[in-house]
């Protein structure tokens, strides 16, 4: 208790003392009700005003070297807690209210406490005793004090207050109502909401009052620490209350040991030196001595790691630890020379007594995969499979017939076909196969026509299985298999796709199985043709249209019969057993069909592979086969390339990949008009055509000229493409050249169905009008109202041409009562006229006469056949007509007999096929057959002669030169009418009597002078092979002559 300080000048009246604070028990500050805050010294008698305002100060406090006061005066300026100057001022300064406080929050403040709770240096928590509000808590946030709740209220009349912190919890001590000391604990920490419950500690006695509460300091002592070299001790000193202990952290450098001494007394344990209970100031002195060390070297195989991975220095006698981390699926085994134990992933060595190693081996783990199978099936392998971590195991799961398999178990995995593959194995697990009976569906075969289907009763087939049928057509018939099951015919065996519902196998036997492939020129574009006879034609694109009608025209609903429907009706009437299908798409080119791009998603190419066709008719986009520049779709290179592609697909069926750059070469873009990226795009034809037929007849469907592209009335986006002067003839000629040119270039095409030529013939013969823009009364209009699609007449003519070209039958045999014409509303007269046009387009072209030779009552006609036959059925023969007589033969020349001698005639030649006789050739020049005259051999004929006969060679006629061959003489006698008799006579040798050679004398006179013959002349030796010779001379001969040796053969 200090009694030396007597500040008597501040204790009278209203200027009574309110509070006091000291920072060091020497300097002190006091507050009063009038003079504000003053500074004084212990033992002094006067005080200096340091803050005159606020004048009425309630409490003072020095915290962390800063002076604070509280006041309940000073509207919106000093009510609450104020900071007084800076630090602990001893001269005049200014008090400033703590930021964030307001009159409303601290209207009548008394004692307060400032604490540090957030761990950072400096006060951050404030408790204020307010007589009106209770005890309020504030936290310092971003430089401002924020209210954090209150305890109590005005009824409690709190005035005195202090607080202490222990383990983050604040214990508040306060005077309530002037007569009660309470405490409360705020455990909410920094920034938490204050919600303590008061506990009464003491109550003032009678006639007593509590005015304030403070915490008195205890007696403290100081322990001072010092460390020698090679280590440290922290902190350098500790001040504790009397009777408490002090602790220091002792840290030796590596390889050193600490030794503690000094006056404090105590013990060193695990780097912490703890003193004895202190009663006086003392010292702790630590020295450090060096220890021996050893190296511990770690290593690890692949499959995991050891940390630390580098060699570690360890003090002798100590141990060290390593973290051993196997990768997933690996196990660890630790060896080496250090010794030690592995616990979890921590390996602790034994006490180290020398250099040593820690060696970790990681091994890939294997786990057991246990298979099992229920009844009605099997799993293979059936034994437990040891499987390395992360690998998979595969099992073949085989259900009994009529059962299906499902696989479960703990391994996880998937069943593909009959193979179950587990997921990556990470533990022992199981694969459990079970089998359930499959539903059974009926597969019903249907057979039509000339052939048989074995097992023609319905078959009961388990779900997912297939049914097989033997399909055998009669001799000369083909087969088409359809129905709802789907499947494939290989040889004579048809195997369905896996069956998942009741379905049918619909087998049709026919003389020909025919596919018409094209676009609206094939399906007819409008009724009555478009939907004609659909019950008897298979529309292969109908299902595609039902799935995705994108790009289809609303006025072109399926199913389609079209021109194939008319063709089918015609074929039935002439007794032909044909199966007919159509694969068509509006505006589709052959390229679009083959690449499945008209439209994308329609598998048009597969339609061409859906049956083993005997006959296929290919029709391209209406104006694509034209020369470049003659129409906006003209692209003859595309037509040629994709016509060939379809020919190969139908005949050979090979799939594969290609680019159009490969088809057309490096100049693809300029040739086709396509971009280079289009040319280089890889086109893929997956699989192959299993129904390819090397013997299929493939025809190109030559389309007709389009009036909408011909002046003066037709035009398109690029303007008129053909002039009026060129007309239908020029455009038809271009189509003819395109289609016939392709068929000629690729001999695997059977030929061309010349529909376009027939259109032009109908116009040129006066049956049809030339320009539908300008109708002609009494003539047929072959075109629809769009001036390029066929009208019902044009479609009817197309079907007639197809019938004749494919069957070889004469379309005119259908006659006026033909039923398709009746159905389509075509009059008998128009039907007959169109039949005649079709016939004229299909009979052979006229031959060309090369020459004629007249004979006796006959003429020999030489000729050459027409070069172009691709648009007609095969030739049967040629008919030559001279005057009123005719003769036929299969080759040139033909002799026409029975002609009157001396009567001039002209000759023609016509070709004939199964359709009929074609147009005759241009007539020859007149030729006159000769009269009767017979050439006869003379009497020398047939008579053997030693020498060639010279007389009596011909009885009638003139002899030709005599020839000798094979021991006979030959010549001929030719009469005036060019009849010829062949004559001959045998050659005969004369055999004389044999005698010795004899001499003979030959006298020769030359030039009128006689040779001397006084002596015999020099002999002449004649060669023996010389059997006969003639000697002739113009001078007289005598017996005097040169001797000659006569050969024996003479």
ROVO-986404 format. One record per residue (C-alpha): x, y, z. Coordinates in steps of 0.001 Angstrom, whole numbers, padded with zeros to 6 digits, always signed. Layout:
BEGIN
XYZ ...
***
This chain:
BEGIN
+000000+000000+000000 +001564+003296-001137 +001058+006118+001377 +003647+008530+000029 +001542+010009-002742 -000803+012845-001607 -002596+014640-004450 -004708+016726-002119 -005523+019348-004736 -007873+016994-006533 -010068+015574-003837 -012666+018225-003045 -016231+018590-004121 -017130+017369-007541 -013478+016911-008432 -013324+013579-006675 -011045+010727-007770 -012689+008166-010100 -009826+005934-011257 -006075+005353-011355 -003620+003331-013460 +000143+002746-013570 +002469+001227-016131 +005444+000574-013865 +004405+001393-010277 +006303+004692-010600 +004311+006686-013106 +000604+006876-012605 -002504+008508-014094 -005617+009565-012302 -009109+010577-013355 -011734+012753-011698 -015199+014140-012274 -013990+017614-013377 -010317+017710-014452 -010287+014820-016940 -007093+012733-017004 -003918+013764-015171 -000384+012365-014908 +001514+012051-011599 +004383+010197-009956 +004447+007929-006962 +005293+010043-003908 +004213+013290-005632 +001692+015863-004478 +000659+017424-007787 -000661+016112-011112 -000492+017453-014668 -003512+017489-016927 -002791+015400-020028 -006384+015297-021409 -008820+017940-020192 -011630+016330-022161 -013583+014429-021461 -013671+016134-018066 -015720+013445-016306 -013563+010295-016628 -014672+007059-015020 -011824+004504-015413 -008220+004380-016584 -006138+001490-017956 -002626+001083-019396 -002454-001829-021877 +000595-002704-023977 +002073+000721-023125 -001048+002669-024197 -003244+004775-021889 -007054+004458-022232 -009966+006038-020313 -013768+005761-020217 -016438+008403-019908 -020215+008879-019938 -020062+012493-021174 -019425+014122-024542 -022262+013535-026944 -021037+011562-029983 -017445+012172-028980 -016238+010587-025728 -018976+008279-024427 -017419+004872-024154 -013679+004043-024206 -011094+006517-025468 -007450+006274-026489 -005467+008995-024683 -002732+010364-026871 +000029+007995-027896 +001578+005589-025393 +001633+006876-021825 +001585+010696-022179 +002787+012989-019410 +001905+016265-021109 -001188+017690-022729 -002681+015531-025456 -006049+014536-026908 -008366+011661-026126 -010092+009931-029076 -013013+007515-028856 -012218+004054-030175 -013490+003777-033783 -016777+001920-034128 -018158+002902-030692 -021243+005113-030445 -023403+006813-027783 -026088+004218-028384 -023750+001349-027623 -021918+002848-024609 -024202+005486-023110 -022971+005154-019505 -019597+003426-019481 -017546+002627-016413 -014716+000080-016113 -013399-001785-019161 -010843-004496-020133 -008716-004742-023318 -007383-008207-024256 -005497-009998-027079 -007388-013107-028304 -006501-013588-032010 -002826-014475-031427 -001494-011469-033355 +000285-008777-031290 -001983-006024-029986 -005315-005807-028239 -008330-006935-030284 -011116-007605-027770 -012912-005064-025488 -015304-005638-022584 -017150-002554-021176 -019247-002292-017992 -022111+000065-018843 -024605+001003-016175 -027386+001217-018754 -026436-001588-021225 -024846-004294-019107 -021479-005793-020067 -020776-005340-023792 -018162-007168-025945 -016406-005699-029005 -013928-007159-031526 -011456-005182-033646 -012140-005914-037312 -010483-003989-040146 -009609-001108-037803 -013084-000754-036297 -014596-002104-033084 -017637-004259-033792 -020245-005181-031170 -020294-008896-030303 -023176-009083-027791 -024017-008087-024236 -024733-009818-020943 -027155-008190-018498 -028916-004835-018738 -029738-001578-016934 -031209-003441-013950 -027779-004962-013274 -026080-001537-013100 -022608-002952-013880 -019738-000564-013006 -016535-002330-011964 -014908-004829-014409 -011674-006733-015114 -010841-009857-017105 -008239-012540-017586 -007507-015035-020399 -006773-018712-020019 -006550-021201-022960 -008468-018828-025197 -011376-018437-022761 -012009-015099-021032 -013105-014923-017401 -014839-011604-016675 -015119-010302-013107 -017672-007487-012529 -019446-005461-009788 -023208-005720-010226 -025505-003221-008518 -022749-001967-006217 -023025-004912-003819 -022303-008124-005758 -019078-009515-007256 -019810-011915-010136 -017780-013786-012723 -018692-015192-016121 -016762-017147-018760 -016807-016125-022453 -015551-019152-024460 -016602-017754-027847 -013082-016483-028561 -012086-013676-030838 -015037-012427-032898 -017452-014754-031090 -020744-013641-029561 -020621-012934-025808 -023089-015113-023877 -021677-015786-020429 -023776-016620-017347 -022942-014599-014169 -021749-016533-011135 -021910-014749-007769 -018551-014745-006054 -019194-012352-003142 -021913-010059-001775 -021185-006844+000173 -022192-006807+003851 -024563-004389+005571 -023637-000753+005125 -020968-001821+002552 -020590-001175-001200 -018330-002634-003925 -016930+000186-006108 -014484-001711-008345 -012573-004931-008970 -008917-005467-010031 -006444-008320-010381 -003427-007861-008078 -000056-009124-009436 +001839-011930-007765 +005559-011923-006855 +007597-013013-009890 +011113-014368-010414 +013235-014522-013605 +015222-017430-015040 +017936-016266-017465 +019196-018752-020123 +022524-018918-021967 +023820-021397-024587 +027334-022320-025691 +028494-023007-029247 +026831-025612-031510 +023316-025135-030206 +020700-022751-028859 +018237-022208-026012 +014984-020321-026331 +013711-017986-024942 +016656-016180-023362 +014675-015589-020140 +011435-016555-018468 +009561-014577-015723 +007172-016664-013656 +005339-016348-010394 +007017-017372-007209 +006952-021167-006844 +006335-021910-010559 +008645-023645-013054 +010037-022227-016288 +010609-024178-019583 +013165-023605-022341 +013614-025228-025795 +017120-026583-026186 +018253-027276-029776 +021675-028788-030393 +023221-028637-033840 +023300-031943-035718 +025582-034485-034167 +025765-032588-030866 +024289-033362-027437 +023096-030742-024945 +024272-030610-021307 +022259-028282-019001 +023589-026613-015815 +023083-023358-013903 +021503-022165-010652 +017855-022850-011487 +018085-026598-011266 +015928-028825-013428 +016041-031514-016140 +016443-031786-019969 +014006-034135-021693 +013424-034427-025443 +014814-030975-026124 +012906-029181-023322 +014671-028013-020181 +012264-027532-017238 +013452-025774-014075 +012573-026648-010537 +009951-024467-008741 +011622-021057-008600 +011846-018881-005498 +014486-016450-006736 +016095-015248-009910 +018440-017884-011378 +020334-019017-014513 +020211-021927-017006 +023467-022606-018828 +023580-025141-021714 +026693-026491-023397 +026888-028850-026436 +029202-031829-026999 +029713-033569-030358 +028479-037166-030894 +029566-039859-033473 +027230-040254-036532 +026539-042938-039134 +024898-042981-042606 +021678-044846-043249 +021217-045472-047022 +017692-046225-048319 +016789-047997-051592 +013557-049172-053244 +012631-051359-056204 +009989-050253-058773 +006447-050379-057494 +006685-047811-054727 +008914-045296-052974 +010817-044670-049739 +011116-041236-048166 +013530-039746-047517 +015110-041310-050605 +018614-039965-049947 +021124-041207-047358 +020421-039906-043833 +022978-039060-041108 +022011-040512-037709 +023678-039992-034314 +025064-043157-032848 +022578-044947-030682 +019567-043182-032167 +017061-044524-034686 +015492-042916-037720 +012278-043392-039644 +011325-043755-043322 +007943-043599-045041 +007425-046644-047271 +004693-046058-049916 +003763-048963-052208 +001937-048134-055426 -001564-049457-055815 -001471-053236-056124 +001996-053624-054616 +003117-054842-051203 +006297-053807-049410 +008971-055909-047731 +011760-054050-045869 +015184-055518-045336 +018703-054170-045173 +021399-054082-042496 +019955-051460-040175 +017223-053625-038720 +013953-052203-037632 +010172-052612-037856 +007494-051592-040395 +004254-050297-038908 +001759-049246-041523 +003829-047161-043878 +006448-046092-041270 +009692-048036-040972 +011698-047300-037808 +015274-048504-037663 +016888-050060-034689 +019446-047971-032735 +022126-047150-035273 +025606-048428-034414 +027279-048108-037822 +026670-047336-041475 +023774-049459-042706 +021017-049739-045327 +017241-049884-045497 +016194-051861-048605 +012567-051969-049697 +011268-054532-052182 +007857-053927-053772 +006005-056913-055214 +002952-056841-057469 +000103-058528-055703 -002025-061291-057208 -005638-061935-056311 -007899-064933-056729 -010738-064674-059240 -013178-067470-058476 -015625-068464-061273 -018869-070376-060855 -021747-071380-063154 -025343-072254-062425 -027449-074882-064152 -027971-074908-067942 -024584-073595-068895 -020864-073562-068281 -017992-071165-067646 -014437-071735-068794 -011950-071821-067246 -013797-073085-064207 -010804-073080-061827 -009697-070180-059638 -007532-067743-061620 -004575-066021-059926 -004659-062562-061500 -002072-059775-061025 -003342-056493-059658 -004734-054231-062338 -005065-057036-064890 -008301-058541-066130 -009457-062123-066389 -011541-063509-069251 -014021-066372-069152 -016058-068040-071886 -019673-068321-070827 -021642-070930-072768 -025389-071258-072165 -027165-074453-073110 -029337-074211-076233 -032424-072148-075477 -030823-070315-072565 -029172-066952-072117 -026348-066022-069809 -025961-063233-067311 -022827-062686-065248 -022519-061116-061830 -020153-061428-058922 -017848-059024-057145 -015194-058575-059844 -017259-056354-062103 -016877-056539-065852 -018834-056943-069062 -020152-059771-071232 -019495-059391-074954 -020865-062249-076978 -019803-065308-075046 -016724-063755-073409 -016953-062145-069979 -014034-059863-069152 -013599-058669-065587 -012716-055168-064603 -009149-054502-063359 -008584-056781-060384 -007775-055090-057078 -008849-057765-054568 -010072-061353-054385 -013396-061516-056190 -015944-063772-057880 -017480-064232-061341 -020890-065898-061141 -022623-067007-064361 -026313-067817-064319 -028572-069016-067107 -032261-068473-067783 -034501-069962-070415 -034937-067727-073468 -038326-066881-074899 -039097-068858-078053 -040367-067204-081235 -041932-068629-084346 -040122-068238-087663 -042606-068846-090480 -041373-069586-094015 -043462-068510-097008 -042699-069859-100472 -043929-068581-103835 -043226-069765-107356 -041016-072385-108921 -038824-073781-106187 -038833-075358-102754 -037983-074409-099170 -036961-077271-096933 -038620-077346-093555 -041520-075262-094766 -043283-075520-091400 -042776-072749-088822 -039709-073179-086625 -039577-072421-082904 -036366-070488-082329 -034993-069325-078955 -034387-065595-078689 -031047-064584-080136 -030653-067769-082185 -031011-068107-085929 -033031-070367-088169 -031803-071907-091410 -033696-072968-094515 -032576-074697-097696 -033838-072692-100647 -033730-074470-104036 -035109-072790-107165 -036241-074899-110110 -033976-075075-113140 -033827-071689-114853 -035251-069774-111894 -033706-067346-109429 -034594-066633-105815 -035349-063543-103723 -035671-063814-099945 -037392-061145-097886 -039625-061173-094830 -039322-059658-091380 -036555-061888-089989 -033710-060535-092085 -030804-062740-092969 -028448-063870-095701 -028616-066432-098513 -025331-068265-099047 -025520-070832-101814 -028808-072591-101148 -028849-071925-097377 -030713-068944-095987 -029814-068096-092379 -031861-065543-090490 -030459-062859-088285 -030733-063515-084528 -034458-063798-083837 -035964-061489-081219 -039638-061594-082177 -041967-063715-084320 -040996-063171-087957 -041276-064483-091482 -038952-065708-094215 -040640-064831-097508 -039119-066695-100475 -040003-065860-104074 -038812-067905-107041 -038831-066086-110364 -037244-066190-113799 -035541-062904-113085 -034978-060949-109866 -034875-057350-111031 -033815-054123-109297 -034618-050681-110647 -032252-048146-109007 -032747-044438-109586 -034789-041407-108580 -038077-039733-109501 -037508-040700-113158 -037850-044273-111876 -040656-043940-109321 -042672-041734-111677 -042957-038608-109481 -046796-038392-109604 -049822-040605-109563 -051301-042636-111104 -047829-044050-111864 -046043-043342-108542 -048267-045630-106423 -049145-048042-109230 -049040-051807-108542 -047267-051381-105182 -048589-054744-103972 -046387-056492-106524 -043242-054347-106293 -040863-054253-103302 -040129-050651-102280 -036688-050912-100679 -036577-047296-099476 -039954-047281-097757 -038572-048292-094341 -035848-045636-094604 -038471-043002-095446 -040581-044078-092474 -037575-043698-090147 -036338-040414-091559 -038329-038478-094181 -035828-035597-094146 -035577-034058-097604 -038499-036029-099002 -041312-034256-100807 -044662-034276-099036 -046460-035134-102282 -044360-038270-102845 -045525-040684-100106 -044372-044289-100087 -044871-047071-101034 -043827-046610-104625 -044615-048755-107642 -043666-046294-110353 -042300-047402-113691 -041203-050751-112155 -044857-051261-111150 -045986-050715-114753 -043143-052975-115952 -044284-055716-113561 -047860-055484-114876 -046676-055717-118481 -044432-058702-117744 -047280-060655-116174 -049438-060188-119275 -046804-061703-121554 -046301-064645-119171 -043017-063554-117596 -042381-064560-114004 -040349-061597-112740 -039671-060415-109174 -039368-056615-109209 -037906-054174-106654 -037317-050426-106631 -034619-048449-104778 -035236-044771-105448 -034826-041386-103825 -035899-038033-105187 -033016-036125-106835 -030546-038945-106112 -027570-039498-108404 -025698-042766-108771 -022960-041106-106704 -025505-040273-103984 -026776-043865-104006 -023282-045326-103760 -021947-042916-101119 -025211-042940-099126 -025325-039154-099315 -028826-038730-100807 -029600-038257-097959 -027121-039132-095244 -028605-041839-093038 -030301-043700-095909 -028286-046828-096698 -029144-046859-100400 -026016-048825-101321 -027176-051740-099179 -030350-051982-101282 -028168-052961-104229 -026707-055709-102030 -029986-056951-100524 -030611-059728-103095 -028656-061742-105621 -030085-059797-108534 -030206-061314-111984 -030972-057932-113537 -030268-054349-112434 -031360-051146-114177 -029286-048063-113198 -030693-044552-113700 -028638-041447-112931 -029693-037908-112021 -031736-036581-114935 -029113-034207-116347 -025838-035477-114846 -024723-037597-117883 -024706-034478-120104 -021459-032841-121270 -020018-030096-119092 -021843-026789-119383 -025024-028206-120862 -026895-028195-117520 -026290-027083-113957 -026042-030722-112789 -023989-031930-115786 -021115-034059-114506 -020302-036825-116957 -017167-037885-115001 -019308-038573-111907 -021785-040583-113999 -019051-042692-115591 -017190-043322-112317 -020193-044269-110194 -021883-046312-112902 -018683-048383-112887 -018643-048422-109083 -022143-049911-109029 -021215-052402-111738 -018301-053609-109582 -020432-053630-106414 -023161-055742-108046 -020839-058078-109946 -017923-058435-107513 -019093-056971-104214 -015729-055850-102864 -015747-053166-100172 -012844-050972-099092 -011854-047322-099132 -011091-044877-101920 -010872-041173-102659 -012175-039397-105721 -008640-038172-106319 -007790-041841-106872 -010723-042155-109298 -010035-039025-111350 -006364-038315-110730 -004557-035227-109534 -006908-032984-111534 -009993-034297-109750 -011166-030840-108740 -011074-029424-112267 -012562-032599-113749 -015520-032872-111383 -015948-029289-110193 -015670-030430-106588 -013414-028901-103929 -010050-030485-103250 -011216-031504-099785 -014144-033336-101374 -011768-035043-103800 -009437-036091-100966 -012186-037247-098588 -011824-040941-097767 -014912-042873-098867 -015492-046125-097015 -017536-049060-098279 -017649-051336-095227 -017848-055059-095614 -018775-056518-098977 -021815-057346-101074 -022521-060920-100025 -025136-061139-102775 -022783-060140-105583 -023569-061951-108832 -020919-061972-111552 -023579-063056-114064 -026038-060267-113332 -027297-058306-116358 -026787-054589-115666 -028509-052072-117924 -028054-048307-118031 -031414-046518-118186 -030950-043847-120888 -033194-040954-119886 -034875-038423-122161 -034388-034860-123270 -035883-032186-121012 -037991-029437-122618 -037373-027274-119535 -033721-027006-120659 -034466-026192-124319 -035192-022795-125835 -037296-020918-126477 -039418-021833-123462 -037226-023895-121159 -034633-022430-118807 -032958-023023-115458 -030794-021105-113015 -027955-020932-115517 -030182-019838-118403 -031195-021833-121440 -028843-024776-121980 -029963-025989-125439 -031019-023706-128263 -034253-024131-130164 -032252-025120-133237 -030518-027894-131270 -033812-028997-129776 -034652-032439-128464 -032337-034032-131027 -029112-032503-129680 -029958-033194-126044 -031027-036784-126822 -027804-037283-128772 -025816-036110-125716 -027716-038474-123426 -027238-041267-125969 -023506-040594-126123 -023226-040567-122333 -025128-043799-121626 -024023-045748-124701 -020482-044473-124323 -020273-045815-120792 -021735-049193-121803 -019250-049438-124674 -016315-048480-122421 -017231-051094-119804 -018132-054384-121494 -019455-055788-118222 -022609-053729-118726 -025233-055787-120558 -026300-052752-122496 -028608-049738-122491 -032365-049466-122174 -032896-046707-124804 -035853-044889-123241 -034505-041479-124272 -034201-042588-127900 -037789-043861-127732 -039004-040443-126481 -037392-038755-129466 -038774-041400-131845 -042276-040788-130467 -041872-037096-131242 -040261-037551-134675 -042897-040085-135724 -045696-037696-134814 -047047-039717-131874 -045980-037195-129190 -045771-033423-129132 -042332-031836-129355 -042732-028925-126952 -045192-029333-124054 -044994-025571-123535 -046858-025363-126856 -049370-028274-126837 -050303-029933-130133 -053824-031260-130520 -054111-034986-131066 -050593-035737-129824 -049436-037337-126589 -047568-035267-124008 -044735-037436-122664 -043807-034902-119943 -045350-033904-116606 -046406-030311-116023 -042889-029489-114752 -041685-030205-118323 -039055-032775-117387 -040546-035598-115271 -042482-038205-117223 -046230-038007-117586 -048196-041235-117345 -047577-041618-121106 -043857-041115-120688 -043764-043608-117805 -045770-046115-119852 -043360-045775-122784 -040410-046209-120390 -041864-049433-118994 -042480-050767-122530 -038862-050121-123522 -037578-051780-120331 -039798-054795-120967 -038532-055287-124499 -034876-054643-123616 -034819-056995-120630 -037117-059767-121894 -036500-059547-125631 -040238-059698-126252 -042085-057540-128771 -044061-054846-126875 -046684-054727-129621 -047863-058208-128647 -049572-056554-125663 -052074-054923-127974 -054933-052536-127443 -056360-054325-124421 -053206-054051-122336 -054246-053763-118660 -051683-051266-117299 -052779-048723-119912 -056395-049274-118857 -055443-048754-115178 -053498-045581-115997 -056265-044115-118147 -054379-044432-121445 -056612-045060-124456 -056157-048254-126515 -055048-046237-129538 -052421-044359-127544 -051270-047584-125899 -050801-049261-129292 -048989-046210-130675 -046574-046189-127732 -046043-049952-128054 -045057-049438-131691 -042646-046644-130706 -041026-048904-128109 -040649-051684-130671 -039077-049338-133196 -036537-048246-130561 -035581-051851-129808 -035290-053515-133203 -031783-053534-134743 -030337-050599-136597 -030027-050984-140408 -026892-052626-141856 -024845-051000-144648 -024582-052742-148066 -020980-053110-149192 -021641-054563-152653 -023867-056762-154898 -022814-059326-157567 -025285-060575-160186 -025381-064230-161042 -027612-066547-163062 -031046-065785-161594 -029541-064603-158338 -027659-061761-156596 -025000-062024-153916 -025325-059181-151329 -022363-058197-149100 -022958-055914-146072 -021755-054816-142661 -023944-054859-139532 -024709-051634-137630 -021874-050838-135252 -024148-050030-132286 -026128-052895-130779 -026014-052043-127049 -029566-050722-127079 -031159-053818-128604 -031635-057466-127734 -029140-059783-129450 -029309-060219-133227 -030862-063374-134665 -029970-062981-138349 -030015-060671-141378 -032573-060599-144185 -031484-059548-147695 -034257-058567-150121 -033697-058127-153866 -036793-057311-155791 -039510-059634-154584 -037157-062311-153266 -035523-062527-149825 -032997-064745-148107 -031541-064804-144597 -028251-065691-142992 -026342-064916-139840 -023336-063459-141656 -022464-061567-144828 -022754-062246-147797 -026288-063444-148480 -027308-064862-151918 -030843-064073-153003 -032053-066614-155617 -035129-067005-157797 -034660-063746-159613 -035690-063217-163216 -032744-063084-165593 -032241-059815-167282 -034573-057942-164943 -032769-055240-162878 -033395-055251-159122 -032263-053199-156067 -031361-054879-152808 -031712-054016-149106 -030596-055720-145881 -032359-055611-142492 -031324-057116-139150 -033655-059135-136976 -033769-059755-133220 -036400-061183-130899 -038325-057914-131017 -038633-057992-134790 -037067-056896-138052 -035331-053568-137989 -035329-050809-140501 -033867-051842-143908 -030617-050498-145212 -030323-047960-147950 -031077-049774-151266 -028184-050863-153455 -027629-049698-157010 -029684-051708-159569 -028176-055079-160548 -029355-057448-163386 -029296-061245-162854 -027812-063252-165828 -029528-065801-168112 -029098-069620-168018 -025739-070993-169331 -023952-074070-168181 -020170-074497-168217 -019038-078098-169221 -015733-079933-169314 -014561-081200-172720 -013580-084749-173725 -010074-084259-172385 -011528-084072-168904 -010977-087263-166897 -008608-088852-169480 -005148-089769-168287 -002415-088164-170276 +001323-088284-170376 +001478-084633-171208 -000896-081779-170295 -003901-081898-172602 -004217-079038-175022 -007374-079785-176956 -010975-080645-176100 -010654-078951-172700 -014201-077357-172505 -017432-078444-174137 -019068-075137-173059 -017130-072182-171786 -013584-070994-171864 -010714-072920-170351 -008446-071412-167801 -004722-072161-167612 -003795-075761-166845 -002268-076378-163476 -000460-079450-162307 -000657-080710-158749 -000632-084041-156977 -000064-086013-160181 -003071-084526-162009 -003896-081722-164420 -006542-079177-163361 -008341-076362-165184 -011794-074748-165246 -014412-073883-167796 -016251-070614-167176 -019498-069775-169009 -020699-066295-169855 -023079-066223-166900 -020143-066776-164590 -021025-070392-163894 -017894-072441-163489 -017097-076105-164130 -013982-077614-162584 -012138-080116-164837 -009205-082480-164300 -007178-085254-166006 -004737-087766-164566 -001073-087571-165459 +000491-090898-166773 +004145-091989-167166 +005369-094005-170218 +007677-096971-169325 +010001-097964-172336 +011969-101284-172767 +015198-101290-170912 +018428-101559-173059 +022014-100455-172756 +022811-096934-173543 +023558-096296-177180 +025158-093538-179008 +023350-091324-181408 +024694-088737-183654 +023283-085313-183796 +024110-083073-186691 +023362-079520-186111 +023551-076756-188607 +023719-073340-187186 +023233-070166-189091 +022873-072089-192372 +026371-073742-192127 +026832-077420-191531 +028889-078540-188569 +032000-080586-189491 +031386-084291-188899 +034438-085968-190358 +035002-087370-186909 +032579-088187-184245 +031658-085154-182118 +032365-084986-178381 +029728-087019-176536 +026958-085226-174473 +026186-086760-171120 +022525-086296-170190 +021641-086438-166518 +019753-089537-165408 +016904-087691-163663 +015946-086173-166995 +013134-088470-168066 +011746-086655-171059 +012619-083694-173137 +011646-082136-176439 +013994-081038-179100 +012959-078581-181720 +015001-077101-184453 +014432-074950-187464 +017205-076481-189532 +017492-079826-191164 +018950-082612-189206 +021121-085522-190403 +022237-088735-188968 +025566-087202-188256 +025138-085831-184756 +026761-085586-181359 +026459-088763-179391 +024389-088493-176259 +024035-090879-173385 +020364-091747-173262 +019092-092040-169742 +017609-095323-168640 +014320-093639-167932 +013742-092443-171432 
***
